[in-house]
Amino acid sequence: MKVVLQNLTKQFPGRGKKAEGVTAVSRFNFEIPDGKLVALLGPSGCGKSTTLNLISGLLEPTDGRIFFGEDDVTDLPPENRGVGLVFQNYALYPHLTVRQNIIFPLQNRKGADKLSRQEMNRRADEAAALVQIEGLMDRRPKELSGGQQQRVAIARALVKMPRVLLLDEPLSNLDARLRLQTREEIRRIQKQTGITTIFVTHDQEEAMSISDLIVVMKNGVVQQTGQPQEVYDHPVNEFVARFLGTPPINMFRGRVEQGRLYIGRDAVLKLAGVADQEVMVGIRPEGFLLREDGPLRCRLSRVEVMGRDISVVSSHEGAESAAIRSIIDAENRVDHQAETVRFALRPGKVHLFSRETEQALPFQLC
């Protein structure tokens, strides 16, 4: 089931006589393809959960339309949209067993949609098998781990056979190891069911690892959409470049003069297609190549050995932050006692941004 958002906007009124209203989502246009997993990604307050609540019907849009396939669902109540919603806090009923929690959404059906007890149990068993909790059906939530409770919440959403599955920060309450395991399970379940899924998260690693497409948001406005690797490799502005990547991108104050890119006094690249101007230079941590004659000269702070990689921490007068982090292959040998370290740059990992607009500046190498 594809989901189409057309000029979707949500404004909340201000509080007090002089308070201005808040635009949580502004003119959101996007088509989510049938059967794909899409992540809404951005910092707290960017509008991603509001967008999810608009899609689910928990909030009414100020403007715009929402389509499931060819059906306009903008004015339908949540129970008639065919969505399954999984919250951050799981929202399980503590006095009910796992089976009873899963069955609960089916018990309020009436008329032609009403199901027999046998059919409800059959669906519950199928949903439990899908999330691999068949042996926990008689337990209560307090007897389950956080990851098991999350699986129960997903099974309860799936038992309705929804047209669209909505996940609102579903991994935030789990520890790091369990988050990794559960996100892999979410991807497996989504692939197995083929349900169009929208996943809200502020964790860019989660979004990039399991999503078919990501939507990066800031202050209610969509910044960039696309496949995760494409967005990472070609950020359209400085915000997207900074938000994606672990470790984060290294930012430098630079300038373009007569076809050369300078960081401080170092001419680091020859390029074309960019007029002489002051720029911000973003270099991904993996964009550094250790070279004795490299054009970028940095002051060495320390070397961190991470097994297959080495993290070189250094500084430069043109850097925006105090520490530059460069990830290089462990086969490289770094003199820990040296005062300086020199790098060449991988051009595909270097991004230029306008100081005025913060938009990306495309360039070609000479």
C-alpha atoms as one frame of an Amber mdcrd trajectory, in Angstrom:
protein
   0.000   0.000   0.000   1.638   3.239  -1.105   1.182   6.312   1.081   1.042
   9.748  -0.515   1.369  12.997   1.438   0.329  16.163  -0.378   1.254  19.544
   1.132   0.741  18.071   4.588   0.843  20.830   7.193   0.163  20.950  10.929
   0.057  24.149  12.937  -0.526  24.253  16.670  -2.040  27.425  18.163   0.073
  29.518  20.489  -0.676  29.809  24.178  -1.520  33.195  25.577  -2.864  36.278
  23.833   0.369  37.252  22.098   1.909  33.843  21.584   2.478  32.808  17.991
   1.407  29.462  16.656   3.900  26.687  15.968   4.209  25.002  12.580   5.219
  21.437  13.412   5.006  20.143   9.823   5.193  22.416   6.785   4.049  21.435
   3.267   5.274  17.845   3.427   5.151  16.232  -0.033   6.276  12.633  -0.387
   5.218   9.280  -1.843   6.082   6.169   0.146   6.204   3.214  -2.278   4.194
   0.093  -1.631   5.943  -2.445   0.580   8.898  -0.244   1.551  10.312   0.693
   4.947  10.778   4.449   5.230  12.433   6.246   8.149  11.473   9.746   9.241
  14.732  11.013  10.679  15.674  14.158  12.522  16.412  15.724  15.920  13.822
  16.131  18.657  11.161  18.664  17.702  11.668  18.325  13.941   8.096  17.159
  13.288   8.632  13.463  12.583   6.290  12.131  15.303   3.702  14.750  14.381
   3.861  13.512  10.788   3.338   9.936  11.990   0.347  10.996  14.086  -1.141
  12.775  11.077  -0.786   9.622   8.985  -2.357   7.510  11.728  -5.273   9.909
  12.231  -4.427  10.791  15.830  -3.980  14.398  14.672  -5.928  16.344  12.059
  -3.864  18.272   9.492  -4.207  22.024   9.189  -3.794  21.637   5.443  -2.967
  18.964   2.878  -4.205  15.468   2.072  -3.217  11.885   2.938  -3.782   8.977
   0.550  -3.463   5.240   1.148  -3.242   3.909  -2.371  -5.981   5.767  -4.237
  -8.085   6.281  -1.097  -8.170   9.731   0.517  -8.025   8.928   4.254  -7.497
  12.493   5.488 -10.915  12.693   7.148 -11.176   9.077   8.294 -10.871   8.271
  12.018  -7.849   6.173  13.046  -9.845   2.961  13.465 -10.986   3.107   9.840
  -7.583   3.736   8.237  -6.184   0.240   8.589  -2.999   1.234  10.423  -0.998
  -0.618  13.038   0.753   1.683  15.505   3.636   0.763  17.824   4.563   3.330
  20.461   7.839   4.041  22.213   6.511   2.831  25.586   4.847  -0.354  24.186
   1.491   0.485  25.919   0.772  -3.114  26.957  -2.014  -3.906  29.431  -0.235
  -5.190  32.563  -3.173  -7.330  33.791  -3.532  -9.203  30.474  -1.445 -12.087
  29.182   0.594 -11.802  25.999  -2.154 -13.612  24.083  -4.824 -11.307  25.480
  -2.755  -8.221  24.638  -2.327  -9.388  21.048  -5.999 -10.266  20.642  -7.280
  -7.048  22.219  -7.555  -4.977  18.968  -9.726  -7.729  17.426 -12.268  -7.901
  20.228 -14.040  -4.628  19.403 -14.967  -5.579  15.864 -18.681  -5.658  15.125
 -21.042  -6.796  12.413 -19.462  -8.395   9.377 -15.962  -7.707  10.748 -16.569
  -9.578  14.015 -14.288 -12.594  14.491 -14.851 -15.835  16.341 -12.701 -16.689
  19.347 -11.090 -19.447  17.303 -10.184 -17.035  14.484  -8.766 -14.471  16.935
  -6.584 -17.131  18.530  -5.407 -18.314  15.124  -4.393 -14.780  14.147  -2.681
 -14.263  17.498  -0.671 -17.448  17.020   0.379 -16.347  13.525   1.446 -12.889
  14.747   3.344 -14.419  17.680   5.164 -16.812  15.371   6.102 -13.932  13.106
   7.836 -12.079  15.967   9.070 -15.322  17.566   7.292 -15.174  20.951   5.200
 -18.366  20.655   6.457 -19.645  24.012   5.464 -16.500  25.918   1.729 -16.394
  25.226   0.617 -17.090  28.820   2.980 -14.616  30.491   2.145 -11.087  31.575
   4.173  -8.009  30.533   6.020  -7.749  33.873   7.461 -11.216  33.232   9.005
 -10.142  29.913  12.207  -8.345  28.996  12.077  -5.003  27.177  12.785  -6.659
  23.855  10.054  -9.240  24.408   7.554  -6.519  25.312   8.458  -4.713  22.099
   7.739  -7.881  20.114   4.356  -8.202  21.786   3.545  -4.617  20.794   4.536
  -5.344  17.183   2.457  -8.551  17.156  -0.554  -6.601  18.461  -0.145  -4.107
  15.609   0.253  -6.871  12.999  -2.684  -9.003  14.150  -5.089  -6.465  12.597
  -3.485  -7.097   9.201  -2.884  -3.361   8.725  -2.410  -1.649   5.401   0.344
   0.507   6.937   2.565  -0.139   9.971   3.687   2.914  11.963   6.587   2.687
  14.440   7.188   5.669  16.735  10.704   5.508  18.259  10.193   1.779  18.997
  13.760   1.088  20.147  14.427   4.039  22.449  13.816   2.104  25.680  16.171
  -0.765  24.829  19.868  -1.139  25.627  22.417  -0.951  22.804  22.749  -4.690
  22.161  18.979  -5.245  22.263  18.400  -2.266  19.959  20.646  -3.822  17.346
  18.897  -7.181  17.616  15.386  -5.712  17.575  15.981  -3.437  14.594  17.163
  -6.469  12.637  13.966  -8.238  13.663  11.853  -5.290  12.538  13.503  -5.403
   9.134  12.984  -9.160   8.885   9.308  -8.859   9.812   8.765  -6.018   7.360
  10.393  -7.966   4.537   8.398 -11.091   5.385   5.020  -9.325   5.559   5.596
  -6.755   2.793   3.650  -4.156   4.800   4.461  -0.534   4.013   6.203   0.658
   7.174   7.043   4.133   8.461   9.667   4.239  11.181  10.299   7.364  13.284
  13.732   7.745  14.882  16.335  10.337  15.854  19.083   7.698  15.547  20.635
   8.010  12.095  22.439   4.665  12.423  19.111   2.897  12.977  17.526   4.696
  10.041  20.359   4.023   7.611  20.791   0.359   8.548  17.245  -0.920   7.941
  15.429   1.600   5.725  14.766   1.534   2.004  14.357   5.317   2.043  14.998
   8.040   4.596  13.374  11.429   5.021  15.553  13.936   6.885  13.559  16.656
   8.651  14.384  19.911  10.428  11.923  22.315  12.053   8.975  20.672  10.329
  10.503  20.950   6.857  11.771  18.059   4.742  15.457  18.624   4.002  16.240
  15.606   1.821  14.780  12.255   0.812  16.406   9.268  -0.840  18.169   5.979
  -0.321  20.320   6.057   2.835  23.692   5.746   1.085  22.728   8.331  -1.533
  21.756  10.866   1.120  24.955  10.150   3.063  27.160  10.510  -0.024  25.383
  13.556  -1.481  23.899  15.740   1.283  22.006  18.710  -0.143  22.926  21.037
   2.711  25.110  21.420   5.756  22.428  20.226   8.189  22.023  16.865   6.455
  25.801  16.392   6.253  26.189  17.086   9.967  23.256  14.933  11.031  24.289
  11.771   9.161  27.425   9.876  10.000  29.125   8.204  12.965  31.618   9.595
  13.835  30.172  12.893  12.575  31.561  14.774   9.615  34.545  17.087  10.267
  33.740  20.707   9.422  36.361  23.287   8.394  36.287  26.968   7.470  37.702
  27.167   3.975  37.836  29.240   0.827  38.031  28.739  -2.915  40.644  30.843
  -4.719  41.533  30.504  -8.392  40.528  26.877  -8.652  42.056  25.749  -5.374
  40.377  24.781  -2.130  42.148  26.109   0.935  41.722  25.024   4.541  43.668
  27.572   6.538  46.976  27.947   4.687  46.783  24.473   3.128  45.725  24.110
  -0.517  44.085  20.687  -0.293  42.339  20.208  -3.670  42.312  21.548  -7.218
  38.741  21.969  -8.398  36.485  23.614 -10.951  32.915  24.830 -11.052  32.979
  26.897  -7.870  33.444  30.670  -7.858  35.971  32.227  -5.486  34.267  32.486
  -2.095  34.358  31.567   1.565  32.983  28.068   2.115  32.414  25.451   4.768
  34.258  22.208   4.028  32.915  18.908   5.309  35.219  15.873   5.305  33.902
  12.480   6.359  36.151  10.633   8.858  36.881   7.982   6.212  37.878  10.693
   3.726  41.454  11.062   5.015  44.468   9.258   3.517  47.654   9.173   5.578
  50.468  10.577   3.386  53.899  11.895   4.315  53.501  14.587   1.669  49.752
  15.120   2.155  48.566  18.719   1.670  46.462  18.893   4.862  48.751  19.335
   7.860  47.231  18.719  11.287  48.569  18.725  14.818  48.485  15.177  16.190
  46.649  14.719  19.500  46.397  10.952  19.903  45.886   7.666  18.068  43.095
   5.259  19.020  43.404   1.642  17.856  39.998   0.098  17.114  40.997  -3.287
  15.664  40.444  -3.163  11.916  40.650   0.661  11.898  42.705   3.409  13.499
  41.188   6.663  14.671  43.609   9.570  14.400  42.563  12.524  16.542  44.152
  15.818  15.541  43.518  19.556  15.313  43.768  22.298  12.696  43.335  26.058
  12.885  40.645  25.898  10.219  38.566  23.248  11.983  35.258  24.230  13.513
  35.702  21.856  16.464  38.706  21.241  18.681  39.128  17.631  17.536  39.326
  16.210  14.014  38.629  12.485  13.813  40.125  10.571  10.868  39.422   6.866
  10.344  42.221   5.067   8.490  43.109   1.441   7.825  44.899  -0.392  10.646
  47.722  -1.318   8.260  48.888   2.296   8.399  51.648   3.128  10.822  51.315
   6.395  12.709  54.212   7.835  14.695  52.594   8.446  18.069  55.401  10.813
  19.046  55.086  13.063  16.000  53.792  16.608  16.429  52.071  16.725  13.053
  50.278  14.304  10.763  49.591  14.903   7.061  46.654  13.765   4.964  45.553
  13.630   1.362  41.792  13.666   0.833  39.337  11.352  -0.915  37.426  13.805
  -3.165  34.206  11.794  -2.918  34.204  12.302   0.845  34.700  16.088   0.653
  31.637  18.363   0.597  31.490  22.121   0.070  28.729  24.340   1.434  27.899
  27.989   0.920  28.608  30.128   3.982  25.500  32.188   3.209  22.868  29.566
   2.335  24.412  26.385   3.809  23.471  24.632   0.558  25.835  22.137  -1.073
  28.166  23.462  -3.798  28.832  20.858  -6.497  32.348  20.812  -7.921  34.595
  18.915 -10.320  38.207  17.934  -9.843  40.883  19.396 -12.086
